[in-house]
Each structure stands twice: as C-alpha cells, then as structure tokens.
Amino acid sequence: MTIIAGFAILTPAWSAVPDGKNTYDQSCIHCHGQSGTGSSVADKFWKMRIPRLNSSYIQNKSDEELKSVILNGKRKMPPAMMGTPETAHKTKVSAEQVPDLLAYIRTLKGK
C-alpha cells in the first residue's frame, strides 16, 4: 500500500495533459482557439478580446483563480461547458476535470 501511494505522488503532472486536452477540445477551443492563441471570430462575436490562454496574463494566474473562472465564469464568460456552441444539451466542465484541464492550459505558455 505504501508503495502504491508513493508511486501516485511521483506520477508527473504531464500525465494529466491528454485528458485535459480532450476537455479543452470539447469546451475551451471554441473561443480560446486551437493553442490558446485566441480566435478573431470569437472576439468579434463577443465584441471583446477574449483572453489568450498562452499569455503571461493568464499563465501568471494561480490555479485557484483559473479554476474559479472555469467553474463559475467571469464577466461575459459563462462557466465552461462541454460541447460545441450548437450542442443542445451541454454540461458544465466538472470540478473533477479541472486539474487535468489546468495541466493542459499550462502547456500552452508561450505558444
């Protein structure tokens, strides 16, 4: 049991990235773009410049700040939802999905 617990602690954070990318591709990509660099189409639609996830402005925020925005929304951004904009029945990104999503968002730094 101790060995298993020790192994879990040593598992690198990058192991969460594939699941985080999957969540990103089903929710965030529609506004924030393929690699977090934004989307001029989304900017026009929302009549604002959507924050670029690869920017130091976002990357310097704490995980707790980003988690709050993902789960609760902020200003014009609603809570992150799974599915494309035309999906009839969307579900919120769950609190359980957030750590993996954050791990992926952190890989976007400087792209």
VOGU-3710 file (C-alpha; in Angstrom, 3 decimals, decimal comma):
1> mtiiagfail> 0,000/0,000/0,000  2,800/2,397/0,825  4,474/1,639/-2,494  1,292/2,473/-4,417  0,827/5,715/-2,510  4,454/6,622/-3,156  4,036/5,884/-6,851  0,996/8,143/-7,066  2,970/11,013/-5,586  5,762/10,508/-8,130
11> tpawsavpdg> 3,409/10,444/-11,130  4,301/13,518/-13,172  1,711/16,230/-13,779  2,142/15,812/-17,543  0,235/12,521/-17,296  -2,944/14,619/-16,895  -2,320/16,575/-20,103  -4,063/14,204/-22,581  -7,306/14,225/-20,567  -7,000/17,985/-20,138
21> kntydqscih> -6,550/18,442/-23,897  -9,649/16,333/-24,507  -11,671/18,558/-22,157  -10,134/21,674/-23,757  -11,061/20,426/-27,236  -14,658/19,871/-26,109  -15,089/23,179/-24,334  -12,462/25,946/-24,424  -11,231/25,632/-28,003  -14,339/27,292/-29,471
31> chgqsgtgss> -13,457/30,692/-28,008  -9,797/30,413/-26,996  -8,577/28,750/-30,196  -6,546/25,668/-31,059  -3,492/26,503/-28,967  -4,861/29,144/-26,634  -3,863/31,945/-29,009  -7,419/33,171/-29,398  -9,948/33,419/-32,166  -10,741/36,613/-34,031
41> vadkfwkmri> -14,154/35,136/-34,896  -14,955/34,646/-31,202  -13,606/38,131/-30,410  -15,986/39,628/-32,997  -18,941/37,568/-31,811  -18,476/38,515/-28,146  -17,393/42,089/-29,031  -14,309/41,814/-26,839  -10,811/40,402/-26,978  -11,036/37,020/-25,302
51> prlnssyiqn> -8,031/36,400/-23,046  -5,255/34,428/-24,726  -4,516/31,375/-22,620  -0,900/31,317/-23,759  -0,288/34,861/-22,478  1,651/35,721/-19,340  -1,539/37,463/-18,093  -3,281/34,082/-17,875  -0,248/31,895/-17,184  0,657/34,023/-14,136
61> ksdeelksvi> -2,743/33,436/-12,532  -2,957/30,834/-9,793  -4,661/27,505/-10,373  -7,366/28,607/-7,926  -8,092/31,769/-9,938  -8,327/29,816/-13,190  -10,435/27,107/-11,553  -12,906/29,741/-10,372  -13,229/31,198/-13,876  -13,658/27,739/-15,430
71> lngkrkmppa> -16,334/26,652/-12,952  -18,128/29,960/-12,345  -17,362/32,142/-15,345  -16,282/35,769/-15,228  -17,814/38,862/-16,824  -19,084/37,777/-20,265  -17,649/34,264/-19,955  -20,133/31,747/-18,577  -18,944/28,625/-16,759  -17,051/26,370/-19,185
81> mmgtpetahk> -19,423/23,989/-20,944  -18,719/20,727/-22,768  -19,789/20,540/-26,409  -19,853/22,804/-29,430  -21,799/26,072/-29,400  -24,670/24,382/-31,253  -24,894/21,435/-28,834  -28,441/21,422/-27,466  -27,794/19,839/-24,071  -24,453/20,898/-22,669
91> tkvsaeqvpd> -22,957/20,041/-19,325  -20,577/22,142/-17,265  -16,938/21,193/-17,029  -16,828/19,360/-13,715  -14,588/20,132/-10,760  -13,008/16,700/-11,320  -11,989/17,686/-14,869  -10,394/20,992/-13,845  -6,972/19,711/-12,637  -6,347/17,946/-15,963
101> llayirtlkg> -7,637/20,966/-17,884  -5,292/23,249/-15,924  -2,373/20,896/-16,623  -3,109/21,255/-20,343  -3,592/25,039/-20,178  -0,170/25,327/-18,511  1,393/23,616/-21,579  0,150/26,494/-23,771  2,548/29,004/-22,207  4,368/30,951/-24,878
111> k> 2,807/29,171/-27,876
//
